[in-house]
């Protein structure tokens, strides 16, 4: 019986498409230095995602500041970066992004700034990989206030991260 289970497991492993996991970062995860403090990732690709809007919001009483969040919005879109991660890194990123929910988004929601990137939908069909793109969202926006302000050092981390890609990317973040 053990041999039969082993053979079935081996067959399932061989027929399953390999998976690649990505995180969509839209705030401080845009910044390569800030991102590297949390875990190892592949190189980042500048993208826009549809179906979400970005806001400043208080995530938790514990943070003492407001953070950038995205909420589902069928008419919305925002820019950010896609970084490939090993699933073993999720625990570290989930801890960093506590207060948010990690959800799957569709590859069709992603538009690359550079059409020659690895995330181009045509390239994905050639790779025969199952692509999983994760995003950390919240379900509500709590407006920043005096006790939970937008902290300029946090904004500086995000904007310096945006400038790693282009001035246009930075302008898109601001607008």
Secondary structure, DSSP 8 states (H G I E B T S, - for coil): -HHHHHHHHHHHHHHS--EEEEEEE-SGGGSHHHHHHH-----EEEEEEEEEEEEEEE--TTTSSEEEEEEEEEEEEEEEEEEEE-GGGHHHHHHHTTTSEEEEE-GGGEEESSTTSTT-HHHHHHHT-EEEEEEEE-S-----BTTB-B-HHHHHHHHHHHTTT-HHHHHHHH-
